[in-house]
């Protein structure tokens, strides 16, 4: 490992091809039931990359299929290298159990002393840089150049420090997730409060105390709701009559008897 470019004392710069063994994958023939029916071996594809730790897969293989693929050990770094999702993000989870992977994936099995979480989070943190420097150009489906990814420079901290960083990071993420949960709960409460506030406003409850005080205050007579409606109707009727009279005049007709009573 080279010390060139190391950012902290005791740290070094290396790459995935040095700190981990690369494992590829494939898709056994779907036409052969012997590879798939009643399978028990997890088979990871990009559609399973929904969380930082893969704990289950949609598809499973049989022991017969395992003869065609390599079994990836627990706590390896899984990377999607060919998928439309790479136009937006770079999924980098770990596997919570031994798995196989399909041809659109690449697995990196850490060497002794290498904390998989530390390097997985490092890849996530440098997602935009990796997508910018390692993406293939001119392909129909977004893809990562595997040699370029294998050579991508990574910071290597001493083993004990890798562990401490991961522990602190997970502690902070736990606090952050708790804060997010509280915010979501508060948002739901605010929605309910808004609806309650609107209901109180339109049924008069919101201003009941204010109206009680105002009714005791001397001053001009306040218009009731019924009086307001009567005034509106009166004003609308008057405007309508003026408009209708103008229409009769324009047509050269006398206004019919009782026309304004309809």
Protein Blocks (a to p, Z undefined) as FASTA:
>chain_A
ZZehpabghiacddfklmpccdddddddfklmklmgopabdcddfklmmbfbdcbdfbdc
dfklmmmpccddehiacddfbdfklmmbccddddfbdcdddfkbccddddehiafklmmm
mmmmmmmmmmmmmpcehiabdcddfklmmmpccddddfklmmmmmmmmmmmmmmmmmmmm
mmmmmmmmmmmmmmmmmmmmmnommmmmmmmmmmmpgcdddddfklmmmmmmmmmmmmmm
mmmmmmmmmnopacdehklmZZ
